């Protein structure tokens, strides 16, 4: 089964109840992001994969509450990104000019 924002929203609602405040999902995703950072700092790639999945699941659930699909949002944003001019920070990251 390929999960979607809608299927993850349904699971989340059945498991935790309906989202009352979408900001709560973002705050929880931030906590999971901190756990991802910790896993990477510790060199634990297996745990990093699980934490990255947790962040993604929360973002899917957020998009589901907004009646959107995260994959569609990523595709739309990448179209914008591919047409921007970027500057590298020299560490694998950067920003648009």
Residue pairs with C-beta under 8 A, 6 or more apart in sequence:
1 7
3 60
4 60
4 69
4 71
5 60
5 61
5 63
5 64
5 68
5 69
5 70
5 71
6 64
6 69
8 57
8 60
8 61
8 64
9 60
9 61
9 64
9 65
10 64
12 19
12 61
12 64
13 19
19 25
19 61
19 62
19 65
22 62
22 65
22 66
25 58
25 59
25 61
25 62
25 65
26 58
26 62
28 58
29 54
29 55
29 58
29 59
29 62
32 51
32 54
32 55
32 58
33 51
33 55
35 51
35 54
36 48
36 51
36 52
36 54
36 55
39 45
39 47
39 48
39 50
39 51
40 48
56 70
59 70
60 70
63 69
63 70
63 73
81 96
84 96
84 97
85 96
85 97
86 94
86 95
86 96
86 97
87 94
87 95
87 96
87 97
88 94
89 95
